[in-house]
């Protein structure tokens, strides 16, 4: 995502709700129209243009994310997958809906080195009911070598003003 200083935000960022579908909002994030979430400053990534029910983010692990084993900490992988899957779920929302994550699980396939280059973190919706969105995601090299995969469940609720 590109950092912007526009006043446009999303209800999950504590600002006034915009009358946008989730897909329009996520597309606006990818285009740099809407302010990105603050956590993207801590764990930088680039959001690619989304599709309905699917997103891809790109990220390069950094030395500062290494664990005591000298590989990228699993928390980085979990956060990247949680972010991608939540954004994919968001693309299905109507205005005034939101979908906090209920649970996320990650399986680590192979270690990630800090010098591995750009990784693709993709996520897609498996199913949506009235209240539940289930998702799956992957972290892989641009050549398709899988490092981790995950699943997530989000709960769809009406956004209340308070």
N, C-alpha and C positions, 0 to 999 in steps of 0.2 A: 504494500500500500504506500501511496505517496503521502507524506505529511502535509497537511493543509492547515490554514488558520481560518477556515470558513466557520461561520456561526452554526452551520447545520450539524446536527447531531442526531442520535437515535435515543429512544427512551431508555435503552439499557445503559446509556451513558449519563442518565440523570437529567436530560434536557427535555424540552417540549417535544412531544411526538409529532413526527411528520406524517402526512397522509399518503404514505408510500406502501406498496407491497414489499414484502421481504426481498423478493428478487430485485426490485428497483433499488432498494436500499443497499444491498450487497453490491450490485453493479456500480452504484455511486461511490461506495468505499473503494472498489477496484480502480475506478476512474479518478480518485482523488477529490471528488466533489464533497464527500462527507468526512468529518474528522475521524481519524482512526482511533481505536481504543488505546488508552495509555499503556497497556501491557505490551503493545507492539513496539514501544520504545525499548523495553527490556529484552525482548526476544524478537528481533527484527525479522520480518518476512514480507514478501510481495504477494499480494492477492491478484490472481489472474481474473479476467472477465468470467463471471459465473454463468452457469446454465441452470435451468429449473431443476432443483434437486441435486446439483453437483457443483463442487468448487475444487479449485486447485490453488495451492499456495506454493511458493518457492522460498527456500531458506538455505543459508550457508551456515553450518555450525561453526562456532568460533572457539578459540582456545579457552576463553573464560567459562565455557560450558562443560569443561572436562571434569570427570570425577576422579577418585583416588586410583582408579585402574588406568587412567590416561585415555579413556574413551569418553564420548559425549554422554553426559548424565541422562538417565532414563526419564527424568523429569522434563527435559527438553523435548524428547520424543512425545511424551504424554501430552504436553502442552500444545505442541504443534498439531497432533491428531485431534485433540479436543477442540482446538480453534477451528480447524478445517471442517470437522463434522458439525459443529454448532453453526457455522456459516452455511453449510449445505442445508441443514434443517431450516435455517432462517429464510432460504429462498422460496420456501413453500408457504410462508405466512401471509395472511391478509393484513391490511392496516389495522392497528390496535391489538394485534396478537404479539405474543412473545413466547419464547420456548427455552427456559433455563434447562441446563443439563441435569438429568436425574442420576446418570451413572455413565462412566467411561471405563473401558477395559482395554489394555494394550498388551500385546505379545511381542517380545523382542526376538527377532530372528537372527540378526548379526550385529556386532558392534558398529558404531558410527565413529569415524575418526574426524577430528576437527579440521583436517586438511582434505576432506573428501570432495570438496566442491559443492556446487548447488544440488540440493535435493528437491524432489517433487513430493509434496504432501497432498494427496487427493482424497476426496470424500464424496460419498454419494448416499442418497436416501435409499433405504431398502424398502420401507413402507411407512405410510402415514395413516393414522386413524384420526378420529375427531380430537383426541387428546394426546396421543403418543406418536412420536416420530422415531423410527429406528434407523441407524446409520452404520456404515462401515467406512474405514479409511485405511490408507497405506502410506508409508514413507518409503520412497525408493529413489535410486539414482536415476538420472535422466535416461540411462540405458535400460532401466527396468529391473535392476537388482533390488529385491525387497529387503529392507532393514527392520521394519516393524509394521504390524497391522493392528487395527483396533475396531471396537464396536462402541456404539453409544446409544443412549436413549434420552430424548428430550421430551418435556411435558409442555404441551400447548395450553396456554392460558390467555385470558383477556388481560390486556394491560390496564391496570387501574391507575387513576390519577390520585396523587396524595399529597 
